[in-house]
Amino acid sequence: MRRPAELLRFTRGERWVHRTTAILMGICLVTAAFLYIDLLSQLVGRRAIVEWIHVIAGICLPVPALIGIASKAFRADAQILNRFTRADWKWLRARYRKDGTLPIGKFNAGQKLNANFQIGAILIMLGTGLVMRFANHWPISYRTGATFVHDWMAYAILAVVVGHMWMATHDPHALRGMRTGYVPTSWAEREHNAWVAREVARTASNPAEQRPTKTG
């Protein structure tokens, strides 16, 4: 069976969800820095506006994923991200992960952990943020706890986001997959060989899904 040079990894809708969520997360992190770091706070003339931008962006964070549920491809990926396989546990323990010997599906264990952490973190930040924003409606113990969790979770999110960006910039093929939707089959065979086997069989039966290659 002839293998295509490239495989479709993410649909346009999936890429939209990722980009929109990344933009909203970036707004939340930047505005949080201006609200909590004294040196940056002094540069802001209207703190209330920054605070409202932070709140609105935080409330909107789950919206792209909720809209993405309408996409069949997004729902399929969400189901994959929510399941750990034996190969994933082996991937976490493996010293060499990019030799194509482990039967890794569309997402490896690290990507699954990152996705699930971000989903949980967004929900926690949304809940604690609402308690903080509408503080008069909650007991002081709730407000104190929400502030503590919100602040420390923000540091955890920042660390994970920085790590995620670092990994992306050091893997141009994965970055290209999120930018254009397509990845080289040769790269995918090293990183996600079990997924490649399924995709090659599927695209072979549906040539319309194959990306046209340039000639000349």
C-alpha positions in Angstrom: 0.0 0.0 0.0 1.5 3.4 -1.1 1.8 5.8 1.8 1.0 9.5 1.2 3.8 12.0 1.9 1.6 13.9 4.4 -1.3 13.1 6.7 -4.1 15.3 7.9 -3.6 15.6 11.7 -5.9 18.4 12.7 -9.0 19.8 10.9 -9.6 23.5 10.6 -12.1 23.4 13.4 -9.6 21.7 15.7 -6.9 24.3 14.9 -9.4 27.1 15.5 -10.2 25.7 19.0 -6.5 25.4 19.8 -5.6 28.9 18.6 -8.6 30.6 20.2 -7.9 28.9 23.5 -4.2 29.8 23.3 -5.0 33.5 22.7 -7.5 33.6 25.6 -5.0 31.9 27.9 -2.3 34.3 26.8 -4.6 37.3 27.6 -5.3 35.8 31.0 -1.6 35.3 31.8 -0.5 38.8 30.6 -3.3 40.6 32.4 -2.6 38.6 35.5 1.0 39.7 35.4 -0.1 43.4 35.2 -2.5 42.9 38.1 -0.2 41.1 40.5 3.4 42.2 39.7 4.0 45.6 41.3 6.5 46.8 38.6 4.0 46.1 35.9 1.0 47.4 37.8 2.6 50.8 37.9 2.5 50.9 34.1 -1.3 50.5 34.0 -3.3 53.7 34.2 -6.7 52.0 34.5 -6.4 48.8 36.6 -10.2 48.2 36.5 -10.1 47.8 32.7 -7.3 45.3 32.9 -9.2 43.4 35.6 -12.3 43.2 33.5 -10.3 42.0 30.4 -8.8 39.3 32.7 -12.2 38.3 33.9 -13.9 38.2 30.5 -11.0 36.3 28.9 -11.2 33.8 31.8 -14.9 33.3 31.5 -14.5 32.8 27.7 -11.7 30.2 28.1 -14.0 27.1 28.0 -16.1 28.5 25.1 -13.9 27.4 22.2 -13.9 23.8 23.5 -17.6 23.9 24.0 -18.1 25.0 20.4 -15.6 22.4 19.3 -17.8 19.7 20.6 -19.9 20.2 17.4 -17.0 18.9 15.4 -16.8 15.1 15.0 -13.0 15.3 14.7 -12.7 17.3 17.9 -14.9 14.8 19.8 -12.8 11.9 18.5 -9.6 13.6 19.6 -11.1 14.4 23.0 -12.0 10.7 23.5 -8.4 9.7 22.6 -6.9 12.3 25.0 -9.1 11.0 27.8 -7.8 7.4 27.5 -4.4 6.0 28.7 -3.1 2.9 27.0 -0.4 0.4 28.0 1.8 2.0 25.3 1.3 5.4 27.0 2.6 4.0 30.3 5.6 2.5 28.5 6.2 5.8 26.8 6.5 7.6 30.1 9.1 5.1 31.4 11.0 4.8 28.1 14.4 6.4 27.7 14.1 6.5 23.9 10.7 7.5 22.6 11.2 8.5 19.0 12.5 5.3 17.5 9.1 4.1 16.3 9.1 1.0 18.4 6.3 1.9 20.7 2.7 1.7 19.3 1.8 5.3 20.0 -1.5 6.6 18.8 -2.4 10.1 17.6 -1.3 11.6 21.0 1.5 10.5 23.2 1.3 10.3 27.0 2.8 13.7 27.5 0.3 15.4 25.2 -2.6 13.6 27.0 -1.3 14.8 30.4 -0.9 18.3 29.1 -4.4 18.4 27.6 -6.1 17.0 30.7 -4.2 19.3 33.0 -5.2 22.4 30.9 -8.9 21.4 30.9 -8.9 20.8 34.7 -6.9 24.0 35.3 -9.3 26.1 33.2 -12.3 24.8 35.2 -10.5 25.4 38.5 -9.4 28.9 37.5 -12.9 29.7 36.3 -14.6 28.6 39.5 -12.1 30.3 41.8 -12.0 33.4 39.7 -15.7 33.8 39.9 -15.6 33.5 43.7 -12.9 36.2 43.8 -14.7 38.5 41.4 -18.0 38.3 43.2 -16.5 38.0 46.6 -19.5 39.6 48.5 -21.6 36.6 47.7 -19.3 34.1 49.5 -18.1 33.5 53.0 -14.6 34.7 53.8 -13.2 31.2 54.1 -14.3 30.5 50.5 -12.7 33.8 49.3 -9.5 33.0 51.1 -9.3 29.5 49.7 -10.2 30.6 46.2 -7.5 33.2 46.2 -4.9 30.7 47.4 -5.8 28.1 44.8 -6.2 30.7 42.0 -2.8 32.2 42.6 -0.8 29.0 42.8 -2.7 27.4 39.9 -1.7 30.4 37.8 2.0 29.6 38.5 1.4 26.0 37.5 -0.3 27.0 34.3 2.5 29.4 33.4 5.1 26.6 33.9 3.1 24.1 31.8 2.4 26.7 29.0 6.1 27.7 28.8 7.0 24.0 28.7 4.4 23.4 26.0 5.7 26.3 23.9 9.3 25.1 24.3 8.4 21.6 23.1 6.5 23.0 20.2 9.3 25.3 19.0 11.7 22.3 19.2 9.5 20.1 17.0 8.8 22.0 13.8 6.7 19.2 12.3 4.3 19.1 15.2 4.1 22.9 15.1 3.4 22.7 11.3 0.7 20.2 12.0 -1.1 22.7 14.3 -0.5 25.5 11.8 -1.5 23.8 8.5 -3.2 20.7 9.7 -0.8 18.3 7.9 2.3 16.5 9.0 5.0 14.5 7.1 4.2 10.8 7.2 7.9 10.0 7.9 7.7 12.1 11.1 4.4 10.6 12.2 5.8 7.1 11.8 8.5 7.8 14.3 6.2 9.7 16.8 2.8 8.1 16.3 3.2 4.9 14.3 -0.1 3.3 15.5 -2.0 6.3 14.4 -0.2 6.3 11.0 -1.2 2.7 10.3 -4.9 3.6 10.9 -4.7 6.8 8.9 -3.0 5.3 5.9 -5.6 2.6 5.7 -8.4 5.1 6.0 -7.0 7.7 3.5 -6.3 4.9 1.0 -10.0 4.2 1.0 -10.8 7.9 0.7 -8.3 9.6 -1.7 -10.1 12.9 -1.4 -8.6 13.3 2.1 -5.1 13.1 0.8 -3.3 16.5 0.3 -2.2 17.2 -3.2 1.5 17.1 -3.7 3.4 19.7 -5.7 5.3 18.6 -8.8 8.0 20.2 -10.9 
